[in-house]
């Protein structure tokens, strides 16, 4: 069978013919990462209701040798009865915007409909486990794992964050050394991403190398927003296998797209010039937040 040609026009944003009929994909350059977004909203199922919400600024380096390469996304931790969800607030806003916009509106201003981290972390969903979902190109992945153990060492050192007195704690977790600040003045034992296990709420976490930073910037104590999960066909996999797949994609997005779709991928600039640098294999200039996957 003759292969079809899938031409990606590379810029800050661009639209191209997608894999599925009548579906377009936006190709976005975030730091050194290539993110593929659909122009259609993802159907969601409600799994709970948030009673409190915490806003975080999540920052990480796209190039570990360049502190100026930091990218920041606004994240939201939704805490409900017996479960919580940590995800991109920007992505949540884009999903809502897609539901109320026409195809012509999206095509006229595609920059409004892209951005935001693709991962979400669900704690105690299902009961007694963590579930992480993420996208690689157009594919959705789901990793379910037991609640991870974090052995914190407490310190008497304190600092104030958003008016709350916070105590310092440190731990080693999946290849990185972390410093966290938590408060017992908030009646929630939770924190950003996969962090938890402290006698209070985690307001800030950073790794020793300052490659990753989570800091709470806002609290809503009277939330009533649904906690949702995408209703999509998930590729269920292990944590290590997910990172192995993600690494292949980040090294050569075009080759990954060709392998999973059977479609010939050509990447060009908006004026039609080929981008051979994006079809060549290149190792990422950053490291994932969990580095221990390389040990398996």
C-alpha angles and dihedrals in degrees: 000000000000113000119240119231120242110194118197116197105209122215137109083298134354141164126228142168108282136213096258124061114267092005125119127198129211115218110210130187110214108178102306094335127102112216123190116207129184122227091225125082118245117241112245134205121209114237099168146335126261116234093180132024130198125196119214135185106225115197131178138165119254088195115032090204093056120058089191089067093075117136121200129200129182109239132191128213109202113197118197136163105304099345143053139199129211115196146135115292089199091056090049090053092048091051090053091046093052090055092058100039131087125230089252092053091050092048092048095053110016094163089074091062103052137074140060132101115290099215130090128188119208117195120206091005108149095022113277095010143084121233121198121189126188142157130241108192103313096335124101120217131194126199119188118190141162115268103282120238118239115186104205125196112211125223134192090229114113140185136180121248121179088344094305122120106236130194124216125243133170136201145162113241128175097329102326137086112229137196117202135183117208136177132211090203091086115068094225127095100206142092145185125308110344096334121124142107097105125119092251145014120311111231100174138015131177133168122238093252092051091234093127131035134177118185128172112236103170144016131205111191097181102052122154102175123135117252105224142186125203116258097221136126102273126205100224110212145146124273093249094047090049092056091046090054093044090051091054090052095047091049093053118002094178093053091048092051091049092049096050097039106033087227125128108244123210120180118202139168118252089266092055101259116141119250102214091168089068095050093051121089113260129173114234116258091221136055127234119254090250109053100173093085087084090066094067 
